[in-house]
Amino acid sequence: MPVPKRRLSRARTHARRSQWKAAEVTLVKTIENGKTVYSMPHRAKLVTDSAGNALFLEYKGRKVADA
């Protein structure tokens, strides 16, 4: 395993680490029942009844799991 020959200064270490940033979350805009809904892509959606009770998970119009 390589070992650094000299110690890095604190400024150089912080400058390098400052380049690591969290990426923005990408959201997909869909319209369901007249409401605009933002969701993460490639995720199953929770289907609910009119009372708001969870029924099942749906992906691309197909039932994939029970809630």
C-alpha positions in Angstrom: 0.0 0.0 0.0 1.5 3.4 -1.0 2.4 5.7 1.8 2.7 9.5 1.2 6.3 10.8 1.5 5.2 14.1 3.1 2.2 15.1 5.1 -0.5 17.1 3.3 -1.3 20.5 4.7 -4.7 21.1 6.2 -5.6 23.6 3.4 -4.7 21.1 0.7 -6.7 18.4 2.3 -9.7 20.6 2.8 -9.4 21.9 -0.8 -9.5 18.4 -2.1 -12.4 17.3 0.0 -14.4 20.4 -0.9 -14.8 19.0 -4.4 -17.0 16.1 -3.2 -20.6 17.2 -3.4 -23.9 15.5 -3.1 -25.7 15.1 -6.4 -29.1 16.6 -6.8 -32.0 14.2 -6.6 -33.7 13.8 -9.9 -37.5 13.8 -9.8 -40.0 12.8 -12.5 -43.2 14.9 -12.8 -46.4 13.0 -13.4 -50.0 13.9 -13.2 -52.3 11.5 -11.3 -56.0 12.2 -10.8 -55.5 15.9 -11.8 -52.7 16.4 -9.2 -49.1 16.9 -10.1 -46.9 14.3 -8.4 -43.1 14.3 -8.2 -41.4 10.9 -7.7 -38.0 9.4 -8.1 -37.5 7.5 -11.3 -37.5 3.7 -11.4 -39.3 3.4 -8.2 -42.6 1.6 -7.5 -45.5 3.9 -6.6 -47.9 3.3 -3.7 -51.5 2.9 -4.9 -54.2 4.0 -2.5 -58.0 3.9 -2.4 -60.2 6.9 -2.0 -59.9 6.8 1.8 -56.1 6.9 1.6 -55.5 3.3 2.6 -52.5 1.7 0.9 -53.5 -1.1 -1.5 -50.3 -2.2 -3.4 -47.2 -1.1 -5.1 -47.3 -0.4 -8.9 -44.5 0.0 -11.5 -45.2 0.8 -15.1 -48.9 0.0 -14.6 -48.3 -3.4 -13.2 -48.7 -4.6 -9.6 -45.3 -5.5 -8.2 -45.9 -6.0 -4.4 -48.6 -5.9 -1.7 -48.5 -3.0 0.7 
